Amino acid sequence: MIIIMEKGATEEQIEAVIEKLIGLDFNVHRSTGEVHTVLGAVGPSELVDPDEFKVMPGVMECHRVMTPYQRSGRAAKEGRRIACPPGGEDAALAAAFLREYRRCGRVQDAERTEKALRKGMDREYFLERVSRVNRALREALGGVRSQPYEISRAGRRAEAEYVLGVQAGSIRFIGE
């Protein structure tokens, strides 16, 4: 989930949202900008209604985000890039995707996703997930505000790797 705090939200309001997220078994990443604070939360988002957060003091918006974003965040934190499968099926990439999927509590979709990735992840599946995540971020945050959080291609098309615009040092998973 991504929670955008209102301009001028107090530290107490921000901490109240973080405490609630941690209490619901989320790992939280805080990004404090000049105008807004953005909280990225990895956890059982399908079990939580975003409206629970939208009514909290200081919260401007709250949106769900899909699993590839969590995986990209972990890679960026470790200073790695995610390589797009060159062709065929990549079993290691599929296994890493499924680990993150389970870690964030996506139980209801797990069986269907495991079946789709049984032979590995191919380029088309990977790029479709990246596209969905970026589209959700643009819808949730708006074009300019979403750019630092989007998964983007680095390198030539055939050898492309995918990265987050967020600097590795600014990614924290609280509670982990």
C-alpha positions, -999 to +999 in steps of 0.1 A: +000+000+000+010+036-005-002+062+019+003+099+011+001+122+040-014+157+037+008+188+034+016+198+070+007+164+086+022+164+120+049+139+132+023+124+156-002+118+127+025+102+106+036+080+135+000+070+143-003+057+107+030+038+109+020+023+142-013+011+128+005-004+098+030-022+120+002-035+142-014-050+111+019-068+102+031-044+075+067-034+069+068+004+063+091+026+042+089+063+049+099+089+023+097+125+036+097+151+009+094+189+009+056+189+008+044+154+015+054+123+034+048+090+016+045+057+034+051+025+015+037-005+033+044-042+024+021-067+040-014-083+039-030-054+019-058-076+006-070-080+042-071-042+049-095-017+035-076+014+023-106+035+036-094+026+072-064+048+065-081+075+044-101+086+074-071+089+098-060+125+106-033+137+083-039+111+055-045+125+020-046+093+000-042+055+004-038+030-024-030-007-028+001-016-048+009-049-065+036-074-056+064-067-082+069-034-065+079-050-032+103-073-051+118-043-069+121-024-036+141-052-020+164-054-050+170-016-050+177-017-013+204-043-019+218-023-048+207-048-074+187-045-105+161-070-118+168-085-152+139-090-175+138-126-187+156-126-221+133-152-236+120-186-226+112-190-189+132-179-159+126-203-130+147-183-105+128-150-113+095-168-108+106-183-075+117-148-062+084-133-073+065-160-055+085-155-023+076-118-023+040-127-032+038-150-001+057-125+021+032-098+015+003-121+023-013-125-011-030-158-001-061-155-022-042-152-055-013-175-046-025-207-061-034-191-094-001-172-095+019-204-087+001-222-115+009-194-140+046-195-130+050-233-127+074-234-156+091-200-147+085-164-156+087-152-192+093-118-205+057-111-213+045-119-178+073-098-163+066-068-184+029-070-179+034-069-141+058-040-143+033-021-165+004-028-140+024-015-111+035+016-128+000+024-140-013+019-105+013+043-091+005+069-118-032+066-110-026+068-072+001+096-072-002+114-105+024+114-132+051+136-117+048+124-081+049+087-092+081+089-112+106+082-083+086+052-073+081+037-108+100+006-120+120+018-151+141+001-177+179+007-176+200-004-206+193-015-241+160-033-248+175-067-254+197-065-222+173-044-201+174-045-163+147-028-142+152-005-113+135+019-090+142+056-090+144+056-052+180+056-039+190+024-021+198+043+011+163+057+014+146+022+014+137+009+048+115-020+058+104-012+093+096-042+115+118-065+095 
